[in-house]
Amino acid sequence: MATEFIDRVTVHLSAGDGGNGCASIRREKFKPLGGPDGADGGQGGDIKFVVDSQTTTLLPLHHRPHLNANDGGIGKGDLRHGADGGDLIIAVPDGTVVKNQNGDIIADLVEAGTEYVAAAGGRGGLGNAALASSKRKAPGFALLGEPGESLSLVLELKTIADIALVGYPSAGKSSLIAALSEAKPKIADYPFTTLAPNLGVVQAGDVRYTIADVPGLIPGASEGKGLGLEFLRHVERCSALIHVVDMATWEPGRDPVSDLTIIESELAAYAVDLDDGTGLLPLSERPKLVALNKVDIPDGHDLADIVRPDLEAAGYRVFEISAVSHAGLRELSFAMAQLVTAERERRAEFEATPQRVVIRPKAVDDRGFEVRAEKDAEGPIFRVLGVKPERWVRQTDFANDEAVGYLSDRLDRLGVEDSLFKAGAKPGDTIVVGGDDGVVFDWDPTSVGGAELLGNRGTDLRLDDDARSTRKERKAAFHERMDAKAAVRAEFEEERVAERAQRGRGRASRSTSDGESGQE
């Protein structure tokens, strides 16, 4: 038998990669200097979750948990941009909660049409036409497209209902929904008949509301026994709870008061992890009514007369009902409507109250990256972390020397090189841009500009007497940098001289061997 109701599923998402930019030079007759005409790559496709009113289960994602969006097209010459990868739209039911692998809530999708970008596609790389400038008129490189996001998420469906019916198996919850609404749930005389929450719409006067039942609540349900842990999440959004108590139970050792006490303890043990911003109370503290069901049976009516005073003394509002004969259902439906109306008024008042907006502006001295000094068995490591440096590295084609030089210029303008000097980095040290999977470099410092030494826009370090270094200190720092660069150049020159000498010895040995063979 195929599974029809799935309310929890883990999905693995891979957004589309951005297309690579194109490095191209315009070639046309009588126009030898046509200039660069390489276009940009297309944007990778996003993966979006969109609430669909016609979708009621996560079953499609249960059968297809791996979702991949399309990649962006590559750029081409003659300024022909790559096509964008289309977004992958995934329909989810109303009330779907998106969590990460640690169980933290990322998004709560409520109301039809609500959408959430679960995995963002990568940016397309710039072509050499976009990289051209007054100093670099014809770039011989282009930027690579960024990879799209890849992650795993957990989707949970939490039913949106105003009233939740809770109670032991076979207490008559499904029968009550069928009697109050037009819903047609499965009803049988054995426990765990209901394997999925049932929803019904009730009209009480001018108030219309929805009710749902929670199958399989037994002792230990909050710890995973029975089916309760799987379905208690469906009552998290409800306004009130209705305890449906069986007045004609056939199980030995059970009585209505103990049943109610056990269900209350399970509700109190269940932690509500959904917060919609309106101050949801724990399940054990929400408004409750008690419905003593099956009073149409003679023994059930007598038992209801016995337990009703004790329940009212405990603070419960008690109704004697019968889902079969419909006795007491009208009074119960109007009592539930009162609870729903009160909750709706409270939410409307909360939404009408202006909410304080907290603005956290970016710090003036925030340069968008940080340099961390680390150590390993091979020596010191300097790690550069930041959105811009890591994105620039991903976009660089390291097989192209000009592209690597462009990356070096960008990092220098951002101030990465100065920060490395201040952190104690020396020529030849290991530099890692990014996290554990970052790109590793052997540092070769470039020339230092002057404008960036004045500080960020709106500031001037020369006006800061406490932080301003003396002329002697600036001169010493300048000579230290020049010496470092000279040492690197000398090292490279020694390597080139050694290579030339080795090639010269190789040619001499080959000529000697050729002469000896000629004499013979």
ZALUM-481921 format. One record per residue (C-alpha): x, y, z. Coordinates in steps of 0.5 Angstrom, whole numbers, padded with zeros to 4 digits, always signed. Example, Ala and Ser with C-alpha at 12.3 -4.5 7.8 and 13.67 -1.06 7.14 Angstrom:
% ZALUM-481921
+0025-0009+0016+0027-0002+0014
% end
This chain:
% ZALUM-481921
+0000+0000+0000+0003+0007-0002+0004+0012+0003-0001+0018+0002+0001+0023+0008+0008+0025+0009+0010+0031+0014+0017+0030+0015+0023+0029+0010+0030+0031+0009+0032+0034+0002+0038+0035-0001+0039+0042-0005+0044+0044-0011+0043+0051-0014+0045+0052-0021+0052+0054-0022+0054+0061-0025+0056+0061-0032+0063+0063-0034+0065+0069-0037+0068+0070-0044+0075+0073-0046+0074+0075-0053+0077+0080-0058+0073+0083-0063+0076+0081-0070+0073+0085-0076+0075+0087-0083+0079+0094-0083+0078+0094-0075+0084+0091-0072+0083+0094-0066+0076+0092-0064+0077+0091-0057+0074+0086-0052+0067+0083-0053+0067+0077-0049+0060+0077-0045+0058+0075-0038+0056+0068-0036+0049+0067-0034+0046+0067-0027+0045+0060-0024+0038+0058-0022+0035+0058-0015+0031+0053-0011+0025+0056-0008+0020+0053-0004+0013+0056-0005+0006+0055-0001+0001+0052-0005-0006+0051-0003-0007+0045-0007-0001+0041-0004-0003+0038+0003+0003+0033+0004+0011+0032+0003+0010+0026-0001+0013+0028-0007+0019+0031-0004+0019+0024+0000+0020+0020-0007+0025+0026-0010+0029+0028-0004+0035+0031-0009+0033+0037-0012+0038+0041-0017+0037+0047-0021+0040+0049-0028+0047+0052-0029+0047+0059-0032+0050+0059-0039+0057+0061-0041+0058+0068-0044+0060+0068-0051+0064+0073-0056+0060+0079-0060+0057+0081-0053+0052+0075-0053+0051+0074-0045+0050+0067-0043+0043+0065-0041+0040+0065-0034+0039+0058-0031+0031+0057-0029+0029+0057-0022+0027+0051-0019+0020+0052-0016+0018+0047-0011+0011+0047-0008+0010+0045-0001+0004+0045+0004+0001+0051+0008+0005+0051+0015+0011+0048+0012+0017+0049+0017+0024+0049+0014+0030+0047+0019+0037+0046+0018+0041+0039+0020+0041+0042+0027+0034+0043+0028+0034+0051+0028+0028+0054+0025+0030+0058+0018+0023+0059+0015+0016+0058+0017+0012+0058+0011+0005+0060+0012-0001+0063+0007-0001+0061+0000+0004+0064-0005+0009+0065+0001+0016+0063-0002+0023+0062+0001+0029+0062-0003+0032+0055+0000+0039+0055-0004+0041+0061-0008+0044+0060-0015+0051+0062-0017+0053+0069-0020+0055+0069-0027+0063+0071-0029+0064+0077-0032+0067+0077-0039+0073+0081-0041+0068+0087-0044+0066+0088-0037+0073+0088-0034+0076+0093-0039+0078+0100-0036+0083+0105-0038+0089+0102-0035+0087+0095-0038+0084+0096-0045+0084+0089-0047+0084+0084-0041+0086+0077-0044+0082+0074-0038+0075+0073-0036+0072+0071-0029+0069+0064-0027+0062+0063-0025+0061+0062-0018+0058+0055-0015+0051+0055-0013+0049+0053-0006+0049+0046-0004+0046+0044+0003+0041+0039+0006+0035+0042+0010+0029+0038+0014+0022+0040+0012+0016+0039+0017+0009+0040+0016+0005+0043+0022-0002+0043+0021-0006+0050+0021-0012+0049+0025-0016+0053+0030-0018+0047+0035-0014+0041+0036-0017+0034+0039-0013+0030+0043-0014+0024+0047-0013+0016+0047-0013+0012+0041-0021+0010+0040-0023+0016+0044-0028+0018+0039-0024+0024+0036-0025+0022+0028-0032+0021+0030-0033+0027+0033-0029+0031+0027-0034+0027+0022-0040+0029+0026-0038+0036+0027-0036+0037+0020-0036+0034+0013-0030+0031+0013-0030+0023+0012-0024+0020+0016-0023+0013+0017-0027+0010+0023-0026+0003+0026-0026+0000+0033-0019-0002+0034-0013+0003+0036-0009+0007+0032-0014+0007+0026-0012+0014+0025-0005+0014+0022-0005+0022+0019-0008+0028+0022-0015+0029+0020-0018+0036+0018-0025+0039+0019-0029+0045+0018-0034+0047+0023-0039+0053+0022-0042+0055+0029-0046+0061+0028-0042+0067+0024-0035+0063+0026-0032+0058+0022-0026+0055+0024-0022+0048+0023-0021+0042+0028-0016+0037+0027-0014+0031+0031-0008+0028+0033-0007+0020+0033-0004+0016+0037-0003+0019+0044-0001+0014+0049+0004+0014+0055+0011+0016+0053+0008+0019+0047+0013+0025+0048+0019+0021+0048+0017+0017+0042+0012+0012+0044+0007+0010+0039+0005+0015+0034+0005+0021+0038+0011+0024+0038+0011+0024+0030+0004+0028+0030+0004+0033+0036+0008+0038+0032+0001+0039+0028-0002+0042+0035+0003+0047+0035-0001+0053+0032-0008+0051+0035-0011+0056+0039-0014+0051+0044-0014+0044+0046-0020+0039+0047-0019+0033+0051-0024+0028+0048-0024+0023+0054-0027+0016+0053-0033+0014+0057-0034+0007+0055-0027+0004+0055-0026-0003+0054-0018-0003+0057-0017-0006+0064-0014-0001+0069-0016+0006+0065-0021+0011+0068-0023+0018+0065-0019+0022+0070-0012+0018+0069-0013+0018+0062-0014+0026+0062-0008+0026+0067-0003+0022+0063-0005+0026+0056-0004+0033+0060+0003+0030+0062+0005+0028+0055+0003+0035+0053+0007+0039+0058+0013+0034+0056+0013+0036+0049+0017+0042+0047+0014+0047+0042+0020+0050+0038+0015+0054+0033+0015+0061+0035+0011+0065+0030+0012+0072+0034+0005+0072+0037+0007+0069+0044+0005+0062+0043+0004+0059+0050+0006+0051+0051+0001+0046+0050+0000+0045+0057-0002+0052+0058-0007+0053+0052-0014+0054+0053-0018+0047+0054-0024+0044+0054-0026+0037+0056-0031+0033+0052-0034+0027+0055-0035+0022+0049-0040+0016+0048-0045+0018+0054-0050+0015+0049-0048+0009+0053-0052+0008+0059-0045+0006+0063-0042+0012+0060-0047+0017+0062-0047+0014+0069-0039+0015+0069-0040+0022+0066-0044+0024+0072-0039+0021+0077-0032+0024+0074-0035+0031+0072-0035+0034+0079-0028+0032+0080-0026+0035+0073-0030+0042+0074-0026+0042+0081-0020+0042+0077-0022+0048+0073-0024+0045+0067-0030+0046+0063-0034+0040+0061-0038+0038+0056-0042+0031+0056-0043+0029+0048-0044+0023+0044-0041+0023+0037-0046+0018+0035-0053+0021+0037-0050+0028+0036-0052+0030+0044-0048+0036+0046-0045+0038+0040-0048+0044+0039-0046+0047+0046-0039+0044+0045-0038+0047+0038-0040+0054+0040-0036+0054+0046-0030+0052+0041-0032+0058+0037-0031+0063+0043-0024+0060+0044-0022+0061+0037-0025+0068+0037-0021+0070+0043-0015+0068+0040-0016+0071+0033-0018+0078+0037-0011+0077+0041-0007+0076+0034-0011+0082+0031-0009+0086+0037-0002+0084+0037-0001+0085+0029-0004+0092+0030+0001+0094+0035+0007+0097+0031+0013+0093+0032+0020+0096+0033+0025+0096+0028+0032+0095+0030+0037+0098+0025+0045+0095+0026+0049+0099+0021+0055+0097+0018+0061+0099+0023+0066+0105+0020+0072+0101+0021+0069+0094+0018+0073+0093+0012+0069+0086+0010+0075+0081+0012+0079+0079+0017+0086+0076+0018+0087+0070+0023+0094+0068+0025+0094+0060+0026+0100+0055+0026+0101+0048+0024+0106+0043+0024+0109+0046+0018+0109+0053+0021+0105+0059+0021+0099+0060+0017+0095+0067+0016+0088+0065+0014+0084+0071+0010+0076+0070+0011+0071+0075+0008+0065+0075+0003+0069+0079-0002+0076+0075-0002+0073+0069-0002+0068+0070-0008+0074+0073-0012+0078+0067-0011+0072+0063-0013+0072+0067-0019+0079+0067-0021+0082+0062-0027+0089+0061-0024+0091+0058-0030+0091+0065-0033+0097+0069-0030+0093+0076-0032+0087+0073-0028+0092+0072-0022+0095+0079-0023+0088+0082-0023+0086+0078-0016+0092+0081-0013+0090+0088-0015+0083+0087-0012+0086+0084-0006+0091+0090-0005+0086+0095-0006+0081+0092-0001+0087+0092+0004+0089+0085+0005+0096+0086+0004+0097+0091+0009+0093+0087+0014+0098+0081+0013+0103+0086+0014+0100+0088+0021+0099+0081+0023+0106+0079+0022+0106+0075+0015+0113+0075+0012+0114+0073+0004+0114+0066+0003+0109+0065+0009+0103+0061+0007+0096+0065+0006+0090+0061+0006+0084+0065+0003+0077+0062+0006+0076+0056+0011+0078+0049+0011+0077+0048+0003+0080+0055+0002+0086+0056-0003+0093+0056-0001+0098+0061-0003+0105+0063-0002+0105+0070-0001+0109+0075-0005+0108+0082-0003+0106+0087-0009+0107+0094-0009+0103+0098-0004+0099+0104-0006+0098+0111-0002+0091+0113-0002+0088+0107+0002+0093+0109+0008+0088+0115+0009+0083+0110+0012+0076+0109+0010+0071+0114+0007+0070+0120+0012+0076+0118+0016+0083+0121+0016+0088+0117+0021+0093+0123+0021+0088+0126+0025+0088+0120+0030+0094+0122+0035+0094+0116+0039+0094+0111+0033+0098+0115+0028+0105+0113+0028+0112+0117+0028+0115+0119+0022+0121+0114+0024+0116+0109+0025+0113+0110+0018+0120+0110+0015+0122+0104+0018+0116+0100+0016+0117+0103+0009+0124+0100+0009+0122+0093+0012+0117+0093+0006+0122+0095+0001+0127+0090+0004+0122+0084+0004+0120+0085-0004+0128+0086-0005+0129+0079-0002+0123+0076-0006+0126+0079-0012+0133+0076-0011+0130+0069-0009+0127+0069-0016+0133+0072-0019+0137+0066-0016+0132+0061-0018+0133+0064-0026+0140+0064-0026+0141+0057-0023+0136+0055-0028+0140+0058-0034+0146+0055-0031+0143+0048-0031+0141+0049-0038+0148+0051-0040+0151+0045-0037+0146+0041-0041+0148+0044-0047+0155+0043-0046+0155+0036-0044+0150+0034-0050+0155+0038-0055+0161+0034-0052+0158+0027-0053+0156+0029-0060+0164+0031-0061+0166+0025-0059+0162+0021-0063+0164+0025-0069+0171+0023-0068+0170+0016-0068
% end
